[in-house]
Amino acid sequence: MEKNEWNNSLLLECIKEKKEKLIEVADHKGLTSKETVKCSQELDVLLNLVQRQVSL
């Protein structure tokens, strides 16, 4: 596996984990809690990284 493939795989795994955490936090604390919003913003950063890679 090449370095770039490894990085992409790791990034996709991070996104999957962050999505799961976001769902869990939102279920327990509500959609507008500070923790839910923070988790959502962190997921946005990861998704933006993927979008930038696709755009190259």
N, C-alpha and C positions, 0 to 999 in steps of 0.2 A: 504494500500500500504506500503510495506517495505521500509526502508531507501535506500537500494541499488536500488530498482526499481524507487524510487523517484529521486535519483541522476542520473540514466540512462535517465529517462524521461527529466529531466532538461538539461542534456548534449545534448540530441538529439534536444531539442528545441533551444538551443544555436547554434548548428550546422545549423539548418534550418535558423535561423535569420542571421547568419554570411554569409551563401550562398547567401541569398537575398541581403544583403548589398554589397557583392562582385560583384554580377551581376550589381547592380545599379551603383556602383563606376566605374566599368570597362566600362559600357555604356557611362558614362558622362566624364570620365577622360582618358580613354584608358587603354589598357592592361598592359602597361609598366610604368604607373604613380607610384610614390612612395606610394600613398594612396592605389592603387589597390594591389601592391606587399605586403604592410603591412597587408592588410585585408586577402590576400591569405595565408600569413604566419600564421596569427592568426587562420584561418580555419584549416590549417595543424596541429597546436597544438591540436585543439579539436578532429580532426579525429585520431590523434595518441593516444589520451586518450582512445577513443573507441576501437582502435585496441589492445591496451594493455589489456583492460578489456576482450575482446574476447579471447585473447591468454591465459588468466589465467586458 
